[in-house]
């Protein structure tokens, strides 16, 4: 049996560039495990899994918060705001996994809101709904539902 947290951590280590991890809670493998477990418990982690092996093929952590909370360093508390969405990280080994994460994102966050993320150590705005809609539209047009 595969431990999904260990599998997801391995996936993040293999696919996320070092410059996106340095200086974050993800830098230490044990902290990354705890962070992922915390986000799973809070319902903020989306994980695509290979049906045959049980290994994680995609991981995304995203949650609602206020922009001020999004700009703060992660502090192990559940955000109280709901004015925006913070996409902490996305890691996927295939287009299929990435597209499944996009579909999960749209199911969890059907209403567009300002979206932010940390990319290459910098706080940035992003249009996650537009990106996710584009990915799922292409996926559906290709007949993969």
N, C-alpha and C positions, 0 to 999 in steps of 0.2 A: 504494500500500500504506500502511496506517495504522500508525503507531508506537504500540503499545498503551500504552506508558508515558506518552508525551505526551498521548494521548487520556484516560487515566485521571487525569493531573494536571489537565487542563482540566476534567474532570468534577468533581473535588474542589473546584477553585476556584469553579466555578459553583454547587455545591450545598451545600457545608459553610459554615455561618455563620462570619463572621469571628471571633466570640468563641470558637469552638471551635478556631481555628487560632493565634491570637495567643499567642506565648510557647512554641510547640511547634516541633518539627523541620519541620512542614509550612508554617511561615510564609514561608519563602523558596522560591520555585518550583524553583530548582536543587537545593536540599536535599530538597525533596519528591520530585523525580525520583530522586535517589540513594537516598532512603529506600524508595521504592516498588520500585526495582530490587533493593535489598538484601532486602526482604521477599519479592519474587517468587523470588529465588534460594534463600531459606530455605524456600520452600513455604508462606508465611504470607499471601499475597495471593490474594484471590478476585476475579475480574473477570468481570462479565457483559458480553457483547458483542452488538451489533446484527448480525444475520447478513447484512443487506444492505449496510450501510456499513462494518462493521468497527470502528466507534467504541465505546468503552466506555460502557455504560449503567449500570453499577454497579461499585463497588469496596468491598471490605472487607479490612481487615488484622486478623487475629486469630491468636493463638498461645498455646501452653501456657507457663507459667512458674510461679514461686512468687509469693505475694502481695508479698513484699518486692521482688522484681524488677519486679512490676507497678507498684509505688509509686515506683520510681526513674525518673529522667529517662532517656530512650532514649540508649544509649551505643554503638551499633554493634557489639554483641556478641550472639551467639545465647544466649537464656536457657537456663539449665541445669535449672531446676525444672520440675515437671509437676503441681503441686498445684492450679492454677487456670488459667483462660483469661482472657487480656487481649484485649479487643476495642478496638483502637486507634482505628479509624474505620470508619464505614459511610457511603457516599454512593451515591445511586441517583436516576435521573431518572424512574423509573416504578415502579408496584407490581410489575410483572412482573420487573424487574431486582432489586428488593428481595427478592422471593420466591425468585428463583434464588440469591441470596446466602444466604438463610436455609437453603435446601436444601443448598448447598455447606457451610455451617457444620455442619449436622447430620451430613453425610457425613464431614467431617474430625474432628468431635468428637462421636462418638455417645454417649459417657457423660457425663451431667451432672456438672459441677464448679462450684465457686464461680466466678463470672465478674465481671470488673471492667472499667471503662473510664474514660476522661477525658472528661467532658462539661462544656462551658462552663468549662474550666480547672480543674475539680474532679474528684478521684478519687471514683468512685462504684461501688457494687455494682449488678449487673444480673442478671436471670434470662434470659440469652440463649437457653438451651435452651427455656424456656417460650415466649418470643417467637417463636423460629424454628419450633417445633412448631405454634404457632397459625397462623403465616403459611403454612406448607406445607400444613397441614390445609385451610385455606380455599382455597388454590390447587388442591389435588387435588379438593376438593369441587366446584369450578367447572370441572373437566375439563381443566385446563392441567397437563400432566405434563412 
